[in-house]
Amino acid sequence: MLTATRAIPMLVAGALAASPVVARDWVPTASAGARIDGVWRSRGYGHILTIARGVPRVYHVAGTQCYRDPSPDAGKDESYRLVSVTNRDRIAFTVAPGTTDYAFDRIGALPAACATPRDWSRQAIADVVAATFADLYPGFGPRGRTVPELTAALTDAGKSPTDAALYARLTTALGRLDDAHVGLEASIDGEDRSFEGGEAPTILAARADPRLGDDPAMREKRWSTAYRQGILDLLGDSAQTVANRRILWGRIGRIGYINIVAMGAFDPDAGPDDTTALDTALDGAIAAFRDLPGVIVDVTNNRGGYDSISLHIAGRFADRTRPAFIKRPAGVAGADQRFAVTPSPRPRYTGPVALLTSDITVSAGETFTLAMRALPTVRHMGATTRGALSDQLAKPLPNGWTLTLPAERYRDPAGQSQEGIGITPAEPIPAFAPDHTAMIVEAARRLNQ
């Protein structure tokens, strides 16, 4: 199943329609030539670029720390596919027109710290992690942690006598954030290690349930199987499993039902954000729902994906363009990027909708929730979402490890942030008590009233 991570190497983000931070005349970066040569610092995200003949070289900066990206391919990935030039001192990069744009301001020269060779000791690595969170992390406060508290814990981890001990102490400190978008990957003594924070309480309970198997992975798999089978039994002969098993739809009496388990990877032979198979699946479901008095849209087991997919699907339920959410990079002032849900040109359902969420609903599942809540026909039911809306930012560390963290502040159209808190339904319904089908039946009953 697709994770919450948006799969772009440097700036890990979903494709979103954004307000203009810079002019919208996007051109291929390779063709921009000397116009963009120089040294540039990003607004947020902790990046410095040196560009020569249109080719970026990437540095990471946090506090007084700066280092060149260790990957030989840094600056050649999709993040820098297109560039827009406002004037000689401001540019932005994007993957494609209509996607999130990342603004950069010209600076006079590469900071000395970026060009100075140094020995990256365990203490230096810990200091980089601490400075990165202090500069970029949006979750302080809502997650019950403070900058000095986390900085002290991460910095102190640098005293570790071995890489294994450093990894253990860093992940212990990061784990206290309980954030699904915080992670650390490392190779230590030939062993690959991976840490991901902030798992949903429902999934943690399943992993700990001895009735579901002998080990946590088997227990979670059996929980997921039971979740899907319960829905199939409820839908009966109307059940349709389509789009690489990412979409399940059917009818419960006179109420339509569609379950979306990921915001991407709908066709294993296409790109993860390709919408061809998705549109075919939605065309079939919307056609079946056309004359029904209500539809349930279920994202209670949605683990995230691409925000572009979230807005794409929400457009199938939109009557007109409406504000969906706002975001800006953490740690900087400046213009917000505003995102809207726009009616799809393909078949739509604009009748009453019950949107179901749970504590598992995360990342692009949560931006989908905000987009759907913007529609007057939608009633949000279920349980509070996970509270990890920001895109994941990948930070390759100088020792070859990779840190991931959120680095943006998302807000709803009213200006309220749900990062670290989650999105609370207007109509609470237990998602999995005693099982998920009870929630679906209750939502169908409310739509029938």
C-alpha positions, 0 to 999 in steps of 0.5 A: 500500500502506498505510504504517506510519502510523496515520492520526489527525491529532494522535495517530497511533495504531491502535485498541487494547484498553487497560487503564483509565488512567481510568474507562471511562465514555466520553462525547462530548467536546462533551457534557462541558461545563464539567466538562473546562474548564481547562488540561491536560497530556498524559502523554507525547506533548507536548501541552497543551490549553486547553478552553473549553465542551468545545472543546480548543485544542492546544499542543505542548510540548517542553523549554522550547519551546511553541507553539499548533498552527498548524492551525485544525482542531486539537482538532476531529479524531477524537483528541478524539471521546470523553472520560472523567473520573476526577476534576476533575484527570484526564481522557483522550480516545479515538477510540472505546471500546476504543481507546488512551486518552490521559491528561491531568492538570490544570495551574494555567495555560497556561505563559507560553511557550505564550502568548508571540508569537515569531519562529520563525527557522530556529534556533528550528525546529531547537531545537523538533525537538531538544527534541521528540526529547529529550523523546519519542523512545524509540529512543535506545540501541537505535539507537546514538544518544544524546540529546546527539549527536542534540540537537547535530546538530539544533540545529546545523542551525539555523545553515542560511542557507536553508530548503532547507539547514535541511531537508537538515541536519535530515533528514540528522541524522534519517536516522542514526536509521534509524527507519521512524517518523521523517519530515519533510514541508515545502513549500519555495519551492513544492516539496513535500518528504517524508523517511521514515527507516529503510527495510528493507535488502531494499527498499533492495537492490531499489531499487539493483538495475539488473536491475529497471529504470531508476529506484528506484521502478520497481525496487521495483514490479517486486520487489513484482510478482515477490514476489506472482507467486511466491506465486501460482505456488506456490499454483496454482489454489487462489490467492485474491486478496481484500480489495482485494488486501491478502490472498492465500490458498490451499493448498500441498498439505495446508498452508494459506497466507495472506499479509497485506500491510497491516493496513488498507484492505481496502475502498477504499469503506470506512474504512481500519480497517473490518473488513467486507471483512477478515472476509469474506476471513478467513471464506473462508480459515478455512473452507478451512483447517479440516481442514488440519494446519497453516497458514502466516501470512505477513507478510514484506511487511507495511508496517503499518497499524492495531494494532486490525486486528493484534489482530482478525486474531490473534483468528482463531487464538486459543484463549483470551484471552492477553496480547499486548503492553504500551505506555506513552508515552515519557518519563513514568512511570505505568501501562502499557496492556496489550493482549490477543489475544482469540478471535474470535466468527467462525470460527477456526483453532487448529491449528499455525501458522507465522508468517513475518516479514522485515526488511520487517515493520514497525509494525502488522505487528510488533504482529501478530507479538507477538500471534501469538507469544503463542499456543502454537500459533504457531511464529515463522519467518523473519527479524528484523522492522524494529523500529519498533513505536511509533505515529507521533506527528505534530508540526506545526511552527510554520513549517508543516512536519510532523515525525513520530516514535515516542513510545511504548515497546512491550514483549512480555508478558515486559517486553522491548522490541523498539523499534530491535531488531526481533523475532527468530524462534525458527526463522530462515529466510532470507526472500528467498534465493534468493527468497521461495517457498523460505522458504514451501516450507521453512515448509510442510516444517517444519509437515508434520514 
